[in-house]
Amino acid sequence: MSSRIFQNVIIQMREALDRPVGVVDDQGFVVASSELAIIGSRLDDFRSFEVENAAQTVVTANRSYFPLNSGSGRMEFAAFAEGTDACSKMVCTMAAVAFNEAKNSYEEKHNKAAFVKNIISDNILPGDVYVRAKELHFVTDEMRSVILVRQNESTDGAAAETIQRLFPDRQNDFVININETDVAVIKAIPPSEDSEEAQKAAHMIEKALKEELGIRCVIGISTNARHLRELADRYKEAQVAIDVGKVFEEGKSVVCYESLGLGRIIYQLPTTLCEMFLNEVFKKNPIETLDEDTLETINKFFENNLNVSETSRKLYVHRNTLVYRLEKIKKLTGLDLREFDHAIVFKVAMMVKKYLDSLSTSKY
């Protein structure tokens, strides 16, 4: 619990008070006060055993004390006001109410964030999600999206602070620092908003980090969760979006899980199965026998939807030259890219090869 929360309340109350007020911890040390000079000192008249179980204001020789609410069952803090008269007792009681409200609000916000972090990290049992959500007055069936921000370098928490400023509604949107490079944003998606709301937020984050901190990042966006218990799976989707995006969506800084297509399926296949597939497709010659010019021809052919005329125009070659190259590919691989079924097999094989290459590169 930060003493700044109590001090902020005192600052707001100070002009309306005619006597010093503040907060002490369970040892009697002042953690917040309208008299800044006594912060950190111990009040000699404080007796924890007298205040801890008190149901009303406790009056000592010099001050009035009132214990603040605590979820632990023991006193952690107490409000105090200078003086022992009825007015001092009333001021102390009213200050305690204000401190309790600030304390509860602070703890609820931070407990909610910790609760969400436990959900996405799979550190809470499914049955406990309902119980804890009820305790925290947490809406369980609100639509939410997970936006995972992965920085290229560590910023010692600066990125999380920058992102937090973009999402001021801390009761519905949660910015969670995962590790040195990853920050997760659990974004509430209002029913009236369109499906691109999370993408808009992701681009806003990317722009802020680049302009304010000068760092680049890759952002993965999950599909929408319709319930709190789905957040752990959505967090994994955002991770997959980043990992698969590096392989199949090169150059993209914002990658959506639902737009990964075949890449998402290939990513989940065992490497042995991928290698078997390549061996079966390229029985005549391995894919490595295709030179760079041939691979460029193939990629352009796919980019232009298997249209021979359009591809030849983009490659600045005669149509017959392209046909000759396609015949050469057919002889080398046994696949005629002008046939739709063969083209699909070849396209998937190229993606599988790219995936395997990325795995071998990441080992070094």
N, C-alpha and C positions, 0 to 999 in steps of 0.2 A: 504494500500500500504506500503510495507516494505522499510525502508530507506536502507536496505542492498542491495537491487537491484541497487539503484543509486550508492552506495559505490563500488559495484563490477565493475560497468562501469568505475568509476573514477580510480580504481586500474589498470585497463587495459589501460587507457588513460594517466596515470600520467607521464610515461617516455617520451611521445611525447609532453608534455606541458611545456611551459616556464613560466607559471604563474598559480596562484591558481584558481581552478574552483570548483563549487559545486552546491547544490540545496537548496533552501529555501522553507518553506511552505507559506501559504497565510498570515501569521503574520510576516514573515521575519526571522523566526528562522531557523538556518542552520540544515538540516537533514542529509546532506552528504557533504564531502569536501575533497579536496586533502590535506588541512591543518587540521589535526585531532584535533588540539587544539581549533578550533573555532566551532566544532560541538556542537550544543545545545545552542549556544549564538545567540543573535539577531543582525542583521545588521542594524545599525542606518540609513543608507541612503536608505533603502528599503521603497517604498511607494506602497502599493497594488493597489490603484486606478490608479496609473500611468502605472503599468505593466499589470493589468488584461485585458484591452481591446486593448493592443498594438498589432499591426500587424507586428512590426519589433522590433529590439533590442532597449531597453530603456537604455539611458546612464545617470548615476547620477554623483555626484562629484567624487566618487571613483571606481565605478564598472559599468559593463554592465549586463543587465538582459534580459531574454527572457522567456515568459510564456510557460509552457508545455501544451500539448493537454489534454483536460478534457472532459469526456462524460457527466459531470453534467452541463455544460454550464457556470461554473464559475471557476476562477483560483484556483487550489489546490497547484501547485508547480511551481517554476520558476528556470531556470538555471541562474547561474551568473559566471562572470569571472572578476578577478581583472584588473583594467585599463579602460581607456575610449577612447583609440585610435582605429583606424580601425582594427588593429590586434586583440584587445580584443573583439571587436564586432564580428569578424569572429569566434574566438575561442568559444565565448558564443553561437553563432548560431549553430555551429557544435556540441557542447556539448549537446545542446537542442535536436538535431536530434537523437543523441545516447541515451539520456535519454528517449525520447519518444518511441523509438523502444523497449528498455528494459521494459518500463512501459506497453506498449501495449501487449507485449509477456506475461508478468507476469499476467496481468489482464485477457487476453484471456484464459490462462491455468486455472486460478482459477474460472473464470466465467463458463468455460466448465464443470468443476467438480461440481460446484454448480447446473448447469443446469441438469446434469445427476442425481444428488441426488434428485432434485425436481421431475424428471420423475419417478424414482423408488419409491418415497414416495407418488406418486399421488398428488403432490402439484402444478401441472400445467395442464391447460386445453389442450385436444388433439389438438385443433386448434392452440394454442400458441406454440406447439412444433415445427411446421414447421417454424413459424416466427422467433422464437428465434434461431433455428438451422441455419437459413440463416444468421442472424446477426453475429453468432459466427463462420461462415464458417465451420459448422459441417456436416460431411458426414452422411446422414440419413439412407441410405440403406446398410450400411456395416454390415456384420455378427458379432454378439457379443454374449458372454455368461456371465451370472452372477455367480460369485463364492462367496458364503457367508461363511465367516470364523467366527465361534463362539468359543471364548476362554472359558476355564473352569474358568478363573479368570481374573479380570481387570488388565491391564498392563499400564494404564495411557498414552496411545498413543504410547507406545513403539512398540506394534505389528503392528500398521499402518505404522510406520516408517520403520520397518524391511521389511514388505511386499512391501512398495513403492520402496525400493532398488532393488527388484526383477523385477520390471516393469519400467525400465527407460524411456520408450516411453510415456511421459505424455500427448501427444496430441491424443493418440489412446487408451491407457489403463488407467483406472481411479481407484484409490484406495480411497475409501470413508469411513470415520469413521462414523458408524451409531450410536453407543452408547458405553458404557463402555466395552462391551464384543464382539460386532459384528463389523466386517469390511467387506465391500462389494468390490469386484474387478470386474469391468466391463472390460472384456478381449476381445479385437478384435481377431477374428478368421480369418486368411488369407484364401482365397479360395483354396490355394494349400495345406493347412494343412489338416490332417485327423481329424475325429470326436473325437479323444482322446486328442486333444490339451488342452482342459480345464482340463481334468483329470491329465495330466502331470503337468500343472501349479499348480493344487491343491496339489498334492503330494510334489511339490517343496516348496510350502508355509508351509505345515505341517512340513517338515524337517527343514526349516529355523527357524520356531518358537520354535521347540523342541531343536535344537542345540544352538541357539543364546540366547533365553530367558528362556529355560527350562520349557515351558508351553505346555500343550496339548490342542488340539482343535478338533472340528468336523466341517467338511466342506461340504456344500451342493452345488451341481452344477445344474444349470437349463439346459433346452434345449436351442438351439441357437435362438437368436432373429434376424430376418432379417430386422428389421426396429426399429428406436429409440422408436416409440410409443409402441412397444412390451416389452420394458424393465421392465415396472411395473409388468406385468404378469410374466415375467421370474424371477424377484426378489421374487415374491410370491412362485414360483416353488422351488427356492433354500431354502426358509424358510420351505416349506413342506418337502423337502428332508431331512432336519435336523430333523424335528419333527417326521416324519414317520420312519426315520432311527433309531432313539432311541428305537423305539418299535420293528420293524421287522428286522433291520439290526444291531443287537447288536454286539459291538466289531469293527464295521467299522468306520474309521475316515473320509473317503471320500465317500459320498453317492450321486449318480446321480438320478435326478428326473425321468428320463426315464426308469430306471431299478427297480423302486419301485413295479411295477406290481399291484397285488391285494391289497397290503398294501395301495397304494395311493387311491384306491376306497373306502376301508373300512374307512380310515381316514376322508373321506368327508361325511360319513353317520351319520345321527342323532343317538344319543345313544339309544333313544327309539326304533328305527328301529333295531338296533343291538341286543337289549335285546329280542325283539319279534322274531327275527331270531333264537336266541339260544333256546328260549322256544319251537319253532316249530320243530327244529332239534332234540332236546333231550326231546322228549315227555315222554319217559319211565322213564328215570332217568337223573338228571342234570349232566353236565360235571364234576362237583366237586366230583362225586362218583368214578371217576377213580383215582386210586392211582398212586404214582410216578413211580413204575415199569411198570405199564400199559402204562402210558404216554411216558415213554422212549421207550417201544416197538413200540408204534405208530410212534414216531418221526423217529426211525431207519427204520421202514417200508417205510415211505415217502422218507427218504434220499436215500434208495436203490430202488427207483422207483417201489414199490409194488412187489418186487421180494422176494418170500418167502425163497428160498434157500440162496440167498445172505444175507438177513437180519438175518436169523438164524446163519449164519457163523459169522457175525459181532457181534451178541449178545452172541456167544459161547453157543448156546442151540441147542437141536435136532430140526429138522424140524417139527416133530410132536408136540413138545412143543410149538413152535410158532403158529402152526395151532390151537392148543387148546386155546392159548391166544386170537387169533383173533376171535374164536367162542365165547369166553367169552365176548369180546367187543361187538360182534353182539347182544348177549342176553341183555347186559346192555343198549345199545344205539339204537338197531334196525338197525344199519348200518354195512354192510359187507365191510370191507376195501379192500377186494380182488376184489370187483367190482368197476370199474373206476368211475362211477357216484357217488356212495356212498363215495368213497375216496375223491372226489373233495368237496362234501358237508362237510365232516368231516374236511378237511384241512381248508376250509374257516371258519368253526365254531371255530376252534382252534385259528385262527388269530383274529377273532372278539373277542373272550374271552380275548386274550392277549391285545388287544387294550383297552377293557373296564377296565381291571386290571390296565393298565398304567394310565388311567384317574383317577381312584380312588386313586392310589398311589401319583399322582401329587398334589392332594388336600391337602396332609398332609406335 
